Amino acid sequence: MLKDYSLKIKEKAKFFKERIENFLIDKRYVSGITVIELVLILVIIIALLLIFKNQLTDLINTIFDKITSESSQI
């Protein structure tokens, strides 16, 4: 009876070890894709910033001018 019980424990330990190894292998693959996606998103954001640089600069200057003019009234 004790041998059967220890055999079951060994089988479950082996099963959990395999599950953990598979989980870690899957996570490495997913994290690699995530890095590629982040790099692509950054490239797109930088490209948009370069394309709309003048419009964004004008918008930010307008906002700060408005903030400065309205803060002097306080």
C-alpha positions as CSV (number, residue, x, y, z in Angstrom):
1,M,0.0,0.0,0.0
2,L,2.8,2.4,0.8
3,K,4.6,1.6,-2.4
4,D,1.4,2.4,-4.4
5,Y,1.0,5.7,-2.6
6,S,4.7,6.7,-3.2
7,L,4.3,5.7,-6.9
8,K,1.3,7.9,-7.2
9,I,3.2,10.8,-5.6
10,K,6.1,10.3,-8.0
11,E,3.8,10.2,-11.0
12,K,2.1,13.4,-9.9
13,A,5.4,15.1,-9.3
14,K,6.6,14.1,-12.7
15,F,3.3,15.4,-14.2
16,F,3.6,18.8,-12.4
17,K,7.3,19.1,-13.4
18,E,6.3,18.6,-17.1
19,R,3.5,21.1,-16.8
20,I,5.8,23.7,-15.3
21,E,8.4,23.1,-18.0
22,N,5.8,23.5,-20.7
23,F,4.5,26.7,-19.1
24,L,8.0,28.2,-19.0
25,I,8.7,27.3,-22.6
26,D,5.4,28.8,-23.7
27,K,6.1,32.0,-21.8
28,R,9.5,32.5,-23.5
29,Y,7.8,32.3,-26.9
30,V,5.1,34.7,-25.9
31,S,7.5,37.2,-24.4
32,G,9.5,37.2,-27.7
33,I,6.4,38.1,-29.7
34,T,5.6,40.8,-27.2
35,V,9.0,42.5,-27.7
36,I,8.5,42.5,-31.5
37,E,5.1,44.0,-31.1
38,L,6.4,46.7,-28.7
39,V,9.1,47.6,-31.1
40,L,6.6,47.9,-34.0
41,I,4.3,50.1,-31.9
42,L,7.2,52.3,-31.0
43,V,8.2,52.6,-34.6
44,I,4.7,53.6,-35.6
45,I,4.4,56.2,-32.8
46,I,7.8,57.8,-33.8
47,A,6.8,57.9,-37.4
48,L,3.5,59.6,-36.5
49,L,5.3,62.1,-34.3
50,L,7.7,62.9,-37.2
51,I,4.8,63.2,-39.7
52,F,2.7,65.5,-37.5
53,K,5.6,67.3,-35.8
54,N,4.5,70.8,-36.8
55,Q,0.9,70.4,-36.0
56,L,1.7,68.9,-32.6
57,T,4.2,71.7,-31.8
58,D,1.5,74.3,-32.7
59,L,-1.1,72.6,-30.6
60,I,1.2,72.4,-27.5
61,N,2.3,76.0,-27.9
62,T,-1.4,77.1,-28.1
63,I,-2.3,75.1,-25.0
64,F,0.7,76.5,-23.0
65,D,-0.2,80.1,-24.2
66,K,-3.7,79.6,-23.0
67,I,-2.6,78.2,-19.6
68,T,-0.2,81.1,-19.2
69,S,-2.7,83.8,-20.1
70,E,-5.5,82.3,-17.9
71,S,-3.1,81.7,-14.9
72,S,-2.2,85.4,-14.8
73,Q,-5.9,86.2,-14.1
74,I,-5.9,84.1,-10.9
